Each structure stands twice: as structure tokens, then as C-alpha cells.
Amino acid sequence: MSVSSKLPTPADKNQSAYWELQSHLDASYEKGRFVAIVDGKVFVDAPSFQEIREILRARLGTPHEALVVQAGVHYPRHGAILT
């Protein structure tokens, strides 16, 4: 296993931050509000997915480095993708 495969990716960092911040997000943001986590921290929030995507594109150039969640929505830690 290479050293690079052991380092957390930006997505891993954002996922970990989400689990740590989940109760804070629920308490701090209106239920259903979209919140973007970038580099392990809350970066921006907006009332709709379209708005948060536009803000992320304007500030980051690409929204792919962000994890976007909705306050008050509890996501499973693991899931299966069925095709």
C-alpha cells in the first residue's frame, strides 16, 4: 500500500467533519438549509441547492471539493449503490 493511499482525501476530511458537526448544524441552521463543508469546515450556507452550487462555483471555481448537506437531515454513514 502506498503512502498516498493512507492520506485522507478532501472528501474523507469533509465526511469526518460532517459527523463531528452534525449536531451543531442541526442547532445552528434552519431545517432543510443547505450547508457546504470545505476543507473540514463550514464554508457557506444557502436556502437552495442551486444557490449553494452557484456560490461554490463563484468562490471555488468547482463545487466538487465541497460536501453539501441539509441541516436537520440525517444521512446514513454507509450505503449501497444499486444498479
C-alpha positions as semicolon CSV with decimal commas, in nm:
position;residue;x (nm);y (nm);z (nm)
1;M;0,000;0,000;0,000
2;S;0,147;0,336;-0,097
3;V;0,181;0,629;0,141
4;S;-0,055;0,842;-0,069
5;S;-0,338;0,588;-0,027
6;K;-0,314;0,628;0,351
7;L;-0,364;1,004;0,350
8;P;-0,720;1,128;0,387
9;T;-0,869;1,280;0,075
10;P;-1,057;1,612;0,084
11;A;-1,378;1,409;0,064
12;D;-1,271;1,200;0,365
13;K;-1,193;1,516;0,561
14;N;-1,532;1,668;0,477
15;Q;-1,717;1,346;0,565
16;S;-1,542;1,328;0,903
17;A;-1,620;1,693;0,969
18;Y;-1,986;1,634;0,887
19;W;-2,017;1,361;1,151
20;E;-1,846;1,584;1,407
21;L;-2,057;1,889;1,315
22;Q;-2,394;1,722;1,265
23;S;-2,550;1,830;1,597
24;H;-2,404;2,181;1,557
25;L;-2,555;2,208;1,207
26;D;-2,895;2,093;1,334
27;A;-2,885;2,351;1,615
28;S;-2,744;2,638;1,411
29;Y;-2,924;2,618;1,078
30;E;-3,291;2,604;0,984
31;K;-3,402;2,252;0,894
32;G;-3,356;2,191;0,523
33;R;-3,100;2,468;0,473
34;F;-2,808;2,361;0,256
35;V;-2,464;2,377;0,417
36;A;-2,133;2,326;0,236
37;I;-1,834;2,180;0,416
38;V;-1,496;2,252;0,257
39;D;-1,158;2,156;0,400
40;G;-1,333;2,014;0,706
41;K;-1,513;2,339;0,798
42;V;-1,849;2,500;0,730
43;F;-1,784;2,716;0,426
44;V;-2,121;2,860;0,324
45;D;-2,494;2,801;0,356
46;A;-2,791;2,880;0,133
47;P;-3,165;2,812;0,117
48;S;-3,149;2,601;-0,200
49;F;-2,913;2,356;-0,366
50;Q;-2,899;2,568;-0,681
51;E;-2,793;2,874;-0,480
52;I;-2,525;2,693;-0,285
53;R;-2,389;2,540;-0,606
54;E;-2,366;2,886;-0,765
55;I;-2,189;3,027;-0,458
56;L;-1,943;2,737;-0,456
57;R;-1,866;2,778;-0,826
58;A;-1,808;3,152;-0,779
59;R;-1,581;3,106;-0,476
60;L;-1,404;2,779;-0,555
61;G;-1,428;2,751;-0,930
62;T;-1,562;2,399;-0,887
63;P;-1,809;2,270;-0,631
64;H;-1,655;1,920;-0,638
65;E;-1,435;1,988;-0,336
66;A;-1,738;2,056;-0,113
67;L;-1,969;1,827;0,076
68;V;-2,320;1,971;0,067
69;V;-2,571;1,853;0,327
70;Q;-2,906;1,972;0,455
71;A;-2,941;2,077;0,816
72;G;-3,179;1,853;1,005
73;V;-3,142;1,566;0,758
74;H;-2,960;1,266;0,900
75;Y;-2,762;1,070;0,646
76;P;-2,652;0,708;0,689
77;R;-2,281;0,652;0,749
78;H;-2,274;0,377;0,490
79;G;-2,489;0,299;0,195
80;A;-2,512;0,077;-0,107
81;I;-2,548;0,191;-0,464
82;L;-2,772;-0,043;-0,657
83;T;-2,754;-0,055;-1,032
